Amino acid sequence: MRLQALLPKLIAIGELSLLTTEQVTQLTDNYLFLRRTENILQSINDQQSQTLPEQTLYRARLAWAMGFDDWLAFYQQLIARMQSVHAIFK
């Protein structure tokens, strides 16, 4: 499972001061958010999937399962988290 492999590495990166504590925390939180999103996507489609749904019903289900009131709120958070990850890696 990737979760077990990545999180200890992020801790080590922080301990080695290769990234700031804030960056390590952001990467950890964002990773967990994205993994949960992926897991829910897979359960909605009952298959391996990393593609966001196009159907309104599936979008609503994903947003609700992730704890958001609607698709737009979830999607905005998703984009913000992905941009945060990209900014750290840049």
Residue pairs with C-beta under 8 A, 6 or more apart in sequence:
2 35
3 35
6 31
7 28
7 31
10 24
10 27
10 28
10 31
11 24
13 19
13 24
14 21
14 24
19 27
19 88
23 88
26 84
26 85
26 88
27 85
27 88
29 81
30 81
30 82
30 84
30 85
33 77
33 78
33 81
34 78
34 81
34 82
36 66
37 62
37 66
37 78
38 50
40 62
40 65
40 66
41 49
41 50
41 51
41 52
41 53
41 62
42 48
42 49
44 53
44 58
44 61
44 62
44 65
45 53
45 58
52 59
52 62
52 75
53 59
53 62
56 71
59 71
60 70
60 71
62 71
62 74
63 69
63 70
63 71
63 73
63 74
63 75
66 74
68 74
68 77
